[in-house]
Amino acid sequence: MPHRRAHDQWVPLRDDVSPESWRGAVAGVPPGLCLPEVDERAVRGLKFADALPPRLAELTLAARTADVAGAGTVLAEPVRFVRLTGP
């Protein structure tokens, strides 16, 4: 997939995401959402990574970088699907 950039007014989605699949996914989001995935490589070099077991270090970084309130706000915004044609 080519590199895609987010914008303050739109976010490019995977080509296989349809309005129906989006509605189904958003409807199934729990009120507390979830923590973001953290690549184990992102934890390397952080001070707490040496003091904690690897999985706990990943969860700690995920909790520090999560913006659950912001994600909830974004998911509550109106959505419009636009399919662009061409390159």
DSSP file (Angstrom, degrees, kcal/mol; ACC not computed):
  #  RESIDUE AA STRUCTURE BP1 BP2  ACC     N-H-->O    O-->H-N    N-H-->O    O-->H-N    TCO  KAPPA ALPHA  PHI   PSI    X-CA   Y-CA   Z-CA
    1    1 A M              0   0    0      0, 0.0     3,-0.1     0, 0.0    13,-0.0   0.000 360.0 360.0 360.0 131.0    0.0    0.0    0.0
    2    2 A P        -     0   0    0      0, 0.0     2,-0.1     0, 0.0     0, 0.0  -0.278 360.0 -84.0 -67.0 157.0    1.5    3.4   -0.9
    3    3 A H        -     0   0    0      1,-0.0     2,-0.4     2,-0.0     0, 0.0  -0.392  49.4-165.1 -62.1 132.8    2.1    5.9    1.9
    4    4 A R        -     0   0    0     -2,-0.1     2,-0.4    -3,-0.1    -1,-0.0  -0.961   7.5-142.6-124.2 141.7   -1.0    7.8    2.7
    5    5 A R        -     0   0    0     -2,-0.4     2,-0.2     6,-0.0    -2,-0.0  -0.838   9.9-133.9-107.1 139.3   -1.1   11.0    4.7
    6    6 A A        -     0   0    0     -2,-0.4     2,-0.3     5,-0.1     5,-0.2  -0.502  21.9-160.9 -80.7 159.0   -3.8   12.0    7.2
    7    7 A H        -     0   0    0      3,-2.6     3,-0.1    -2,-0.2    -1,-0.0  -0.857  33.4-106.6-134.3 165.4   -5.2   15.5    7.0
    8    8 A D  S    S+     0   0    0     -2,-0.3     3,-0.1     1,-0.2    -2,-0.0   0.661 121.5  35.8 -72.9 -12.5   -7.1   17.6    9.6
    9    9 A Q  S    S+     0   0    0      1,-0.2     2,-0.3     0, 0.0    -1,-0.2   0.541 124.5  24.1-113.2 -12.3  -10.3   17.1    7.6
   10   10 A W        -     0   0    0     -3,-0.1    -3,-2.6     2,-0.0    -1,-0.2  -0.990  53.5-152.8-153.0 158.4   -9.9   13.5    6.3
   11   11 A V        -     0   0    0     -2,-0.3     2,-0.3    -5,-0.2    -5,-0.1  -0.993  25.0-128.2-132.8 124.3   -8.2   10.2    7.0
   12   12 A P        -     0   0    0      0, 0.0     2,-0.2     0, 0.0    -8,-0.1  -0.547  28.5-160.5 -73.0 136.1   -7.4    7.7    4.2
   13   13 A L        -     0   0    0     -2,-0.3     0, 0.0     1,-0.1     0, 0.0  -0.658  30.4 -79.7-109.1 167.3   -8.6    4.2    5.0
   14   14 A R    >   -     0   0    0     -2,-0.2     3,-1.5     1,-0.1    -1,-0.1  -0.289  44.3-114.1 -60.3 154.1   -7.7    0.9    3.6
   15   15 A D  T 3  S+     0   0    0      1,-0.3    -1,-0.1    -3,-0.1    -2,-0.0   0.745 113.4  59.6 -64.7 -23.9   -9.2    0.1    0.2
   16   16 A D  T 3  S+     0   0    0      2,-0.0     2,-0.6     5,-0.0    -1,-0.3   0.419  79.5 104.5 -88.9   3.8  -11.3   -2.7    1.7
   17   17 A V    <   -     0   0    0     -3,-1.5    -4,-0.1     4,-0.1     3,-0.0  -0.756  50.3-177.1 -87.5 122.9  -13.1   -0.5    4.2
   18   18 A S     >  -     0   0    0     -2,-0.6     4,-2.5     1,-0.1     5,-0.2  -0.691  42.5-104.2-111.0 166.4  -16.7    0.2    3.1
   19   19 A P  H  > S+     0   0    0      0, 0.0     4,-2.3     0, 0.0     5,-0.2   0.887 122.9  50.5 -56.5 -37.4  -19.3    2.4    4.7
   20   20 A E  H  > S+     0   0    0      2,-0.2     4,-2.2     1,-0.2     5,-0.2   0.928 110.9  45.8 -67.9 -45.3  -21.0   -0.8    6.0
   21   21 A S  H  > S+     0   0    0      2,-0.2     4,-2.2     1,-0.2    -1,-0.2   0.869 112.2  53.1 -67.6 -33.6  -17.9   -2.3    7.5
   22   22 A W  H  X S+     0   0    0     -4,-2.5     4,-2.8     2,-0.2     5,-0.3   0.949 109.4  47.7 -63.1 -49.3  -17.0    1.1    9.1
   23   23 A R  H  X S+     0   0    0     -4,-2.3     4,-2.2     1,-0.2    -2,-0.2   0.902 112.8  49.5 -59.5 -41.1  -20.5    1.3   10.7
   24   24 A G  H  X S+     0   0    0     -4,-2.2     4,-1.0     2,-0.2    -1,-0.2   0.901 112.7  46.7 -64.6 -40.8  -20.2   -2.2   12.0
   25   25 A A  H  < S+     0   0    0     -4,-2.2     3,-0.3     1,-0.2    -2,-0.2   0.917 114.4  46.0 -68.2 -43.6  -16.7   -1.6   13.4
   26   26 A V  H >< S+     0   0    0     -4,-2.8     3,-1.4     1,-0.2    -2,-0.2   0.862 108.1  57.1 -69.5 -34.8  -17.7    1.6   15.1
   27   27 A A  H 3< S+     0   0    0     -4,-2.2    -1,-0.2    -5,-0.3    -2,-0.2   0.802 105.8  52.2 -65.1 -27.3  -20.9    0.1   16.6
   28   28 A G  T 3< S+     0   0    0     -4,-1.0    -1,-0.3    -3,-0.3    -2,-0.2   0.360  79.9 118.1 -91.1   6.3  -18.8   -2.6   18.2
   29   29 A V    <   -     0   0    0     -3,-1.4    -3,-0.0    -4,-0.1     5,-0.0  -0.600  64.7-129.1 -76.6 125.3  -16.4   -0.2   20.0
   30   30 A P    >   -     0   0    0      0, 0.0     3,-2.0     0, 0.0    -1,-0.1  -0.332  24.0-107.8 -69.6 157.6  -16.6   -0.5   23.7
   31   31 A P  T 3  S+     0   0    0      0, 0.0    -2,-0.1     0, 0.0    41,-0.0   0.828 121.0  45.6 -56.1 -34.0  -17.1    2.7   25.8
   32   32 A G  T 3  S-     0   0    0      1,-0.3    40,-0.1    40,-0.0    36,-0.0   0.429  95.2-156.8 -88.7   1.5  -13.5    2.5   27.1
   33   33 A L    <   -     0   0    0     -3,-2.0     2,-0.3    38,-0.0    -1,-0.3  -0.244  26.6 -90.3  52.5-143.9  -12.0    1.8   23.6
   34   34 A C        -     0   0    0     -4,-0.0    -5,-0.0    34,-0.0    -1,-0.0  -0.970  34.6 -86.2-155.5 166.9   -8.7    0.1   23.9
   35   35 A L        -     0   0    0     -2,-0.3    28,-0.1     1,-0.1    27,-0.1  -0.461  49.9-104.4 -76.6 150.6   -5.0    0.8   24.1
   36   36 A P        -     0   0    0      0, 0.0     2,-0.2     0, 0.0    -1,-0.1  -0.351  38.5 -99.9 -70.8 155.7   -3.0    1.3   20.9
   37   37 A E        -     0   0    0     25,-0.0     2,-0.5    -2,-0.0    22,-0.0  -0.549  36.9-156.6 -72.5 140.7   -0.7   -1.4   19.6
   38   38 A V        -     0   0    0     -2,-0.2     2,-0.3    -3,-0.1    24,-0.1  -0.984  13.1-130.7-123.2 127.3    2.9   -0.8   20.4
   39   39 A D    >>  -     0   0    0     -2,-0.5     3,-1.9     1,-0.1     4,-0.6  -0.562  20.1-127.9 -71.8 135.6    5.8   -2.3   18.5
   40   40 A E  H >> S+     0   0    0      1,-0.3     3,-0.9    -2,-0.3     4,-0.7   0.789 108.4  63.8 -56.5 -27.6    8.3   -3.9   20.8
   41   41 A R  H 34 S+     0   0    0      1,-0.2     3,-0.4     2,-0.2    -1,-0.3   0.778  92.0  63.8 -68.3 -25.0   11.0   -1.9   19.0
   42   42 A A  H <4 S+     0   0    0     -3,-1.9    -1,-0.2     1,-0.2    -2,-0.2   0.740  99.0  54.9 -69.8 -21.8    9.4    1.3   20.2
   43   43 A V  H X< S+     0   0    0     -3,-0.9     3,-2.1    -4,-0.6     6,-0.3   0.747  81.0 109.1 -84.1 -24.9   10.2    0.4   23.8
   44   44 A R  T 3< S+     0   0    0     -4,-0.7     3,-0.1    -3,-0.4    -3,-0.0  -0.248  82.9  18.9 -57.0 135.4   13.9   -0.2   23.3
   45   45 A G  T 3  S+     0   0    0      1,-0.3     2,-0.3     2,-0.1    -1,-0.3   0.302  90.5 126.5  88.7  -9.8   16.0    2.5   25.0
   46   46 A L    X>  -     0   0    0     -3,-2.1     3,-1.2     1,-0.1     4,-0.7  -0.624  66.1-125.7 -81.3 142.7   13.3    3.7   27.3
   47   47 A K  H >> S+     0   0    0     -2,-0.3     3,-0.9     1,-0.3     4,-0.5   0.884 107.9  48.7 -56.0 -44.6   14.3    3.8   31.0
   48   48 A F  H 3> S+     0   0    0      1,-0.2     4,-1.2     2,-0.2     3,-0.3   0.670  94.2  76.7 -74.0 -14.2   11.4    1.7   32.2
   49   49 A A  H <4 S+     0   0    0     -3,-1.2    -1,-0.2    -6,-0.3    -2,-0.2   0.843  94.9  48.9 -64.9 -33.0   11.9   -0.9   29.6
   50   50 A D  H << S+     0   0    0     -3,-0.9    -1,-0.2    -4,-0.7    -2,-0.2   0.760 112.6  48.1 -76.3 -24.1   14.9   -2.4   31.4
   51   51 A A  H  < S+     0   0    0     -4,-0.5    -2,-0.2    -3,-0.3    -1,-0.2   0.628 108.6  57.8 -91.8 -14.3   13.0   -2.5   34.7
   52   52 A L  S  < S-     0   0    0     -4,-1.2     5,-0.0    -3,-0.1     0, 0.0  -0.806  91.0 -96.9-118.1 155.8    9.8   -4.2   33.5
   53   53 A P     >  -     0   0    0      0, 0.0     4,-2.4     0, 0.0     3,-0.3  -0.396  48.6-106.2 -61.4 149.9    9.0   -7.4   31.7
   54   54 A P  H  > S+     0   0    0      0, 0.0     4,-2.1     0, 0.0     5,-0.2   0.865 117.6  47.4 -50.5 -47.3    8.7   -6.8   27.9
   55   55 A R  H  > S+     0   0    0      1,-0.2     4,-2.4     2,-0.2     5,-0.2   0.902 112.7  49.2 -65.5 -39.8    4.9   -7.1   27.7
   56   56 A L  H  > S+     0   0    0     -3,-0.3     4,-2.3     2,-0.2    -1,-0.2   0.875 109.3  52.7 -66.9 -36.8    4.4   -4.8   30.7
   57   57 A A  H  X S+     0   0    0     -4,-2.4     4,-2.1     2,-0.2    -2,-0.2   0.906 109.8  49.0 -63.5 -41.2    6.8   -2.2   29.2
   58   58 A E  H  X S+     0   0    0     -4,-2.1     4,-2.4    -5,-0.2    -2,-0.2   0.917 112.2  48.0 -63.7 -43.9    4.8   -2.3   25.9
   59   59 A L  H  X S+     0   0    0     -4,-2.4     4,-2.5     2,-0.2    -2,-0.2   0.866 109.2  54.1 -65.5 -35.9    1.5   -1.8   27.8
   60   60 A T  H  X S+     0   0    0     -4,-2.3     4,-1.9     2,-0.2    -1,-0.2   0.926 110.6  45.6 -63.4 -44.9    3.1    1.1   29.8
   61   61 A L  H  X S+     0   0    0     -4,-2.1     4,-1.8     2,-0.2    -2,-0.2   0.898 111.9  52.5 -64.9 -40.3    4.1    2.8   26.6
   62   62 A A  H  X S+     0   0    0     -4,-2.4     4,-1.3     1,-0.2    -2,-0.2   0.919 109.9  48.1 -61.1 -43.9    0.6    2.2   25.1
   63   63 A A  H  < S+     0   0    0     -4,-2.5    -1,-0.2     1,-0.2    -2,-0.2   0.864 111.3  51.1 -65.6 -35.8   -1.1    3.7   28.2
   64   64 A R  H  < S+     0   0    0     -4,-1.9    -1,-0.2     1,-0.2    -2,-0.2   0.809 117.1  38.6 -71.6 -29.4    1.2    6.7   28.0
   65   65 A T  H  < S+     0   0    0     -4,-1.8    -1,-0.2    -5,-0.1    -2,-0.2   0.550  90.7 110.3 -99.4  -8.3    0.5    7.4   24.4
   66   66 A A     <  -     0   0    0     -4,-1.3     2,-0.2    -5,-0.2     3,-0.1  -0.393  44.5-169.3 -70.0 142.7   -3.2    6.6   24.3
   67   67 A D     >  +     0   0    0      1,-0.1     4,-2.7    -2,-0.1     5,-0.2  -0.665  17.3 164.9-127.7  74.4   -5.7    9.4   23.9
   68   68 A V  H  > S+     0   0    0     -2,-0.2     4,-2.4     1,-0.2     5,-0.2   0.896  76.2  49.4 -62.2 -42.8   -9.0    7.5   24.7
   69   69 A A  H  > S+     0   0    0      1,-0.2     4,-2.1     2,-0.2    -1,-0.2   0.926 113.1  47.2 -63.8 -43.4  -11.0   10.7   25.1
   70   70 A G  H  > S+     0   0    0      2,-0.2     4,-2.4     1,-0.2    -2,-0.2   0.900 111.4  50.6 -64.3 -41.0   -9.7   12.1   21.7
   71   71 A A  H  X S+     0   0    0     -4,-2.7     4,-2.6     1,-0.2    -1,-0.2   0.906 109.7  50.9 -63.7 -41.0  -10.4    8.8   20.0
   72   72 A G  H  X S+     0   0    0     -4,-2.4     4,-1.2     2,-0.2    -1,-0.2   0.896 109.8  50.3 -62.1 -40.6  -13.9    8.8   21.3
   73   73 A T  H  X S+     0   0    0     -4,-2.1     4,-0.6     2,-0.2     3,-0.3   0.922 111.8  47.4 -63.0 -45.0  -14.4   12.4   20.1
   74   74 A V  H >< S+     0   0    0     -4,-2.4     3,-1.1     1,-0.2    -2,-0.2   0.907 110.2  51.8 -64.4 -42.4  -13.2   11.5   16.6
   75   75 A L  H 3< S+     0   0    0     -4,-2.6    -1,-0.2     1,-0.3    -2,-0.2   0.740 106.2  55.9 -68.2 -21.3  -15.4    8.3   16.4
   76   76 A A  H 3< S+     0   0    0     -4,-1.2    -1,-0.3    -3,-0.3    -2,-0.2   0.597  87.3 102.6 -84.6 -11.4  -18.4   10.4   17.4
   77   77 A E  S << S-     0   0    0     -3,-1.1     2,-0.0    -4,-0.6    -3,-0.0  -0.331  86.8 -94.0 -69.0 152.3  -17.9   12.8   14.4
   78   78 A P        -     0   0    0      0, 0.0     2,-0.4     0, 0.0    -1,-0.1  -0.366  42.5-144.1 -63.6 148.8  -20.0   12.5   11.3
   79   79 A V        -     0   0    0     -3,-0.1     2,-0.4    -4,-0.0    -4,-0.0  -0.945  18.7-178.1-122.0 137.1  -18.5   10.4    8.6
   80   80 A R        -     0   0    0     -2,-0.4     2,-0.5     2,-0.0     0, 0.0  -0.995  18.2-143.7-132.7 128.0  -18.6   10.8    4.9
   81   81 A F        -     0   0    0     -2,-0.4     2,-0.4     2,-0.0    -2,-0.0  -0.782  18.5-179.2 -93.0 130.9  -17.0    8.3    2.5
   82   82 A V        -     0   0    0     -2,-0.5     2,-0.7     2,-0.0    -2,-0.0  -0.996  14.0-153.8-129.7 125.4  -15.4    9.7   -0.7
   83   83 A R        -     0   0    0     -2,-0.4     2,-0.3     2,-0.0    -2,-0.0  -0.886  12.4-154.5-102.5 117.8  -13.8    7.4   -3.2
   84   84 A L        -     0   0    0     -2,-0.7     2,-0.3     2,-0.1    -2,-0.0  -0.664   5.6-149.0 -89.1 144.9  -11.1    9.1   -5.2
   85   85 A T        +     0   0    0     -2,-0.3    -1,-0.0     2,-0.0    -2,-0.0  -0.822  55.1  33.7-110.8 153.9  -10.3    7.8   -8.7
   86   86 A G              0   0    0     -2,-0.3    -2,-0.1     1,-0.2     0, 0.0  -0.413 360.0 360.0  97.6-176.4   -6.9    8.0  -10.3
   87   87 A P              0   0    0      0, 0.0    -1,-0.2     0, 0.0    -3,-0.0   0.482 360.0 360.0 -69.5 360.0   -3.4    7.8   -8.9
